[in-house]
Amino acid sequence: MSPSALPPHGSARDVAIVHDWLPTIAGGEKVVAEMVRAFPKSEIYTLFDFLTEEERRGLTGGRPVHVSALNRLPGVRRYYRYLLLQCTRAIEAFDVTHHEVVLSSSAALAKGVLTSPDQKHFAYVHSPARYAWDLTHEYIATIEGFAQGLKRAAAREMMHRFRIWDQRTPPLVDQFIANSDFIRKRIWKVYRREAEVIYPPVDIDAFSLSQKPREDFFFTASRMVPYKRIPMIVEAFSSRPDLRLVVSGDGPDMARVRALAGPNVTLLGHVSQATLIDHLQRCRGFVFAAMEDFGIAPVEAQACGAPVVALGAGGTAETVRGLESAAPTGVHFEAQTPQSLLAGVDRLIAEEANLRPSEIRANAEGFSPAMFRTRLTDLIEAQL
């Protein structure tokens, strides 16, 4: 069924959408929302649902949401992430065999749902569980405090058992779908399965070009957690008083950021979306130093016509077109160091005339929700 043959409001297929959990509305949950829009007769299955009624309706459009028995445990939202092994049993307890198609949205567990031989299971993988595979040693090293040795030993055993279960799940999947080529390679590394790449949806319509002139400042916006590398960005700009940086966001690294910020660095804290968009429309460039599986913020920046200085690895190697492209949208730097970042900033400044806002915006439009829904329905229909 081609997109033009789809019903006006999505596919008529009866689909079970299986998602790890719904603690809040974040990137993975926005993927689920677009899955529901693509398949409006779907039902959602999830281990935990902590959303408000308003949030749930906005996500699912009123479609049924089935939760596991674990969701009824007292105070479970405080400790649900520690129930990993119990969750492997709970995901298998969902009976989705009466649905025509199963579509899982998985960062760890959902792809382990049990299906019947005559069902097609499409697994959209945000990432193989990092804490169980490539980052397991880093995860265990963060465990501190009382009985540290015992807790770390228990965590190692839990991760070992989870990996055994996780290796059982690939044969249950008919088609893997990765959210980036970066994750496609990780799926092959962990599961030895090929995957199609469908980039996740970004609400680019909420971001737009502007007639405002670009001003002489660079901008970054992020949760201030370690892997985002905001202290490194601030340290780099503080060493270059000829450059100005504006920072939006808050989080555990804020104290380090404040200590590193020089007079040329402005800290805004958490800002409204309107203020965020205003800065993206006026900044000289958006700076992004995280190693992301995909990375939504650089796409939002490009939707506002802002060129991006981004790490040339992970998702941003795919979403930001470098200077070697015929229509570049930014600059890639090689390493998460102040020196490498500043070299990228200098390259952007030298090539500003070749970074055209209309072409930058056009690149972002390739990651729209409509594009996601079309690619997803096309892939599924081609295999049914």
Summary of the structure (lengths in Angstrom):
residues: 384
radius of gyration: 21.8
end to end distance: 9.6
largest distance: 64.2
contacts: 1258
relative contact order: 0.11
helix: 45%
strand: 15%
